[in-house]
Amino acid sequence: MDSGSTAELRDEYHQVTGALDMIVLLREEMEQWLEEAQDESKHETLENVVGHLLALEDEYKHRSADLKKKLASG
């Protein structure tokens, strides 16, 4: 792999890792709000948001791991 490709992979890895960090922070905050929700409709809405964030978190973890493998092999 040439240095340009490596640099692009490294940049993408850092972007994905940064996005993952933000998703985790948002999920944790939404989980806290979920625990505090009094109204049933708010509780259901926040459960949906947390579920969506968990799915995004999982996807970004996979993307991060794939990029890390490519960088290690390169």
Secondary structure, DSSP 8 states (H G I E B T S, - for coil): --HHHHHHHHHHHHHHHHHHHHHHHHHHHHHHHHHH--SHHHHHHHHHHHHHHHHHHHHHHHHHHHHHHHHHH-
